[in-house]
Amino acid sequence: MITSTTNQVAGATTTTAATTGRGMDSLGQGDFLRLLTVQMQQQDPFDPVDNKEMLAQMAQFSSLAGVSETNATLEQIAEKLDLLIETTQSASEI
């Protein structure tokens, strides 16, 4: 049963990536929720996924989303600082 579930979850990942034209590096929150839904649908009712394990997965995804958002913000700040430095250098040459 675990192999079947793993294959179906992997299939959902491949389908999601193929339909949206994105690679595995750019899976988002919607993709995570689709995978979680498939995982829950395919689990053995007599041996369900442990609540702690599911919460740990959700916490990891939330943490990853926060880090990605922080990286994007820092990139924007770096671009603005580069522009400010260029502007300052141009003004000092005049």
C-alpha positions as YAML, in Angstrom:
chain: A
units: angstrom
residues:
- id: 1
  name: MET
  ca: [0.00, 0.00, 0.00]
- id: 2
  name: ILE
  ca: [2.83, 2.41, 0.81]
- id: 3
  name: THR
  ca: [4.43, 1.87, -2.60]
- id: 4
  name: SER
  ca: [1.10, 2.52, -4.29]
- id: 5
  name: THR
  ca: [0.59, 5.72, -2.29]
- id: 6
  name: THR
  ca: [4.13, 6.87, -2.99]
- id: 7
  name: ASN
  ca: [3.69, 6.26, -6.72]
- id: 8
  name: GLN
  ca: [0.37, 8.11, -6.79]
- id: 9
  name: VAL
  ca: [1.80, 11.06, -4.85]
- id: 10
  name: ALA
  ca: [4.82, 11.11, -7.18]
- id: 11
  name: GLY
  ca: [2.43, 10.98, -10.13]
- id: 12
  name: ALA
  ca: [0.51, 13.95, -8.76]
- id: 13
  name: THR
  ca: [3.78, 15.86, -8.45]
- id: 14
  name: THR
  ca: [4.74, 15.06, -12.03]
- id: 15
  name: THR
  ca: [1.28, 15.99, -13.30]
- id: 16
  name: THR
  ca: [1.29, 19.27, -11.38]
- id: 17
  name: ALA
  ca: [4.74, 20.23, -12.64]
- id: 18
  name: ALA
  ca: [3.91, 19.26, -16.23]
- id: 19
  name: THR
  ca: [0.60, 21.10, -16.38]
- id: 20
  name: THR
  ca: [1.96, 24.32, -14.98]
- id: 21
  name: GLY
  ca: [5.25, 24.24, -16.89]
- id: 22
  name: ARG
  ca: [7.31, 24.58, -13.74]
- id: 23
  name: GLY
  ca: [10.09, 22.45, -12.35]
- id: 24
  name: MET
  ca: [10.28, 20.80, -8.96]
- id: 25
  name: ASP
  ca: [12.14, 23.84, -7.59]
- id: 26
  name: SER
  ca: [9.09, 26.05, -7.92]
- id: 27
  name: LEU
  ca: [6.34, 24.04, -6.23]
- id: 28
  name: GLY
  ca: [4.04, 26.31, -4.30]
- id: 29
  name: GLN
  ca: [1.48, 26.19, -1.55]
- id: 30
  name: GLY
  ca: [-1.26, 24.96, -3.89]
- id: 31
  name: ASP
  ca: [0.96, 22.08, -5.00]
- id: 32
  name: PHE
  ca: [1.64, 21.17, -1.37]
- id: 33
  name: LEU
  ca: [-2.08, 21.13, -0.60]
- id: 34
  name: ARG
  ca: [-2.79, 18.92, -3.65]
- id: 35
  name: LEU
  ca: [-0.11, 16.46, -2.53]
- id: 36
  name: LEU
  ca: [-1.45, 16.51, 1.03]
- id: 37
  name: THR
  ca: [-4.97, 15.83, -0.26]
- id: 38
  name: VAL
  ca: [-3.79, 12.89, -2.39]
- id: 39
  name: GLN
  ca: [-1.81, 11.54, 0.56]
- id: 40
  name: MET
  ca: [-4.88, 11.69, 2.80]
- id: 41
  name: GLN
  ca: [-7.13, 10.09, 0.16]
- id: 42
  name: GLN
  ca: [-4.71, 7.22, -0.38]
- id: 43
  name: GLN
  ca: [-3.84, 6.44, 3.23]
- id: 44
  name: ASP
  ca: [-4.82, 3.19, 4.86]
- id: 45
  name: PRO
  ca: [-7.89, 3.85, 7.05]
- id: 46
  name: PHE
  ca: [-6.67, 1.25, 9.55]
- id: 47
  name: ASP
  ca: [-3.24, 2.91, 9.82]
- id: 48
  name: PRO
  ca: [-3.72, 6.66, 9.18]
- id: 49
  name: VAL
  ca: [-0.88, 9.16, 9.05]
- id: 50
  name: ASP
  ca: [0.19, 10.31, 12.50]
- id: 51
  name: ASN
  ca: [-1.12, 13.80, 13.34]
- id: 52
  name: LYS
  ca: [2.32, 14.84, 14.60]
- id: 53
  name: GLU
  ca: [3.91, 13.83, 11.31]
- id: 54
  name: MET
  ca: [1.34, 15.78, 9.30]
- id: 55
  name: LEU
  ca: [1.77, 18.86, 11.49]
- id: 56
  name: ALA
  ca: [5.55, 18.58, 11.11]
- id: 57
  name: GLN
  ca: [5.16, 18.52, 7.31]
- id: 58
  name: MET
  ca: [2.92, 21.58, 7.39]
- id: 59
  name: ALA
  ca: [5.33, 23.41, 9.71]
- id: 60
  name: GLN
  ca: [8.25, 22.63, 7.41]
- id: 61
  name: PHE
  ca: [6.35, 23.94, 4.42]
- id: 62
  name: SER
  ca: [5.36, 27.12, 6.28]
- id: 63
  name: SER
  ca: [8.97, 27.64, 7.29]
- id: 64
  name: LEU
  ca: [10.14, 27.15, 3.72]
- id: 65
  name: ALA
  ca: [7.53, 29.60, 2.44]
- id: 66
  name: GLY
  ca: [8.71, 32.18, 4.99]
- id: 67
  name: VAL
  ca: [12.34, 31.73, 3.97]
- id: 68
  name: SER
  ca: [11.42, 32.09, 0.29]
- id: 69
  name: GLU
  ca: [9.51, 35.29, 1.01]
- id: 70
  name: THR
  ca: [12.44, 36.65, 3.02]
- id: 71
  name: ASN
  ca: [14.82, 35.86, 0.16]
- id: 72
  name: ALA
  ca: [12.61, 37.70, -2.30]
- id: 73
  name: THR
  ca: [12.45, 40.74, -0.02]
- id: 74
  name: LEU
  ca: [16.23, 40.74, 0.47]
- id: 75
  name: GLU
  ca: [16.74, 40.56, -3.30]
- id: 76
  name: GLN
  ca: [14.51, 43.63, -3.72]
- id: 77
  name: ILE
  ca: [16.46, 45.49, -1.05]
- id: 78
  name: ALA
  ca: [19.77, 44.57, -2.72]
- id: 79
  name: GLU
  ca: [18.50, 45.83, -6.09]
- id: 80
  name: LYS
  ca: [17.44, 49.15, -4.54]
- id: 81
  name: LEU
  ca: [20.78, 49.51, -2.77]
- id: 82
  name: ASP
  ca: [22.64, 48.82, -6.02]
- id: 83
  name: LEU
  ca: [20.54, 51.47, -7.77]
- id: 84
  name: LEU
  ca: [21.20, 53.93, -4.94]
- id: 85
  name: ILE
  ca: [24.96, 53.30, -5.13]
- id: 86
  name: GLU
  ca: [24.95, 53.78, -8.91]
- id: 87
  name: THR
  ca: [22.98, 57.01, -8.56]
- id: 88
  name: THR
  ca: [25.33, 58.30, -5.86]
- id: 89
  name: GLN
  ca: [28.41, 57.44, -7.93]
- id: 90
  name: SER
  ca: [26.95, 59.14, -11.00]
- id: 91
  name: ALA
  ca: [26.13, 62.25, -9.00]
- id: 92
  name: SER
  ca: [29.63, 62.43, -7.50]
- id: 93
  name: GLU
  ca: [31.24, 62.23, -10.98]
- id: 94
  name: ILE
  ca: [29.35, 65.27, -12.18]
...
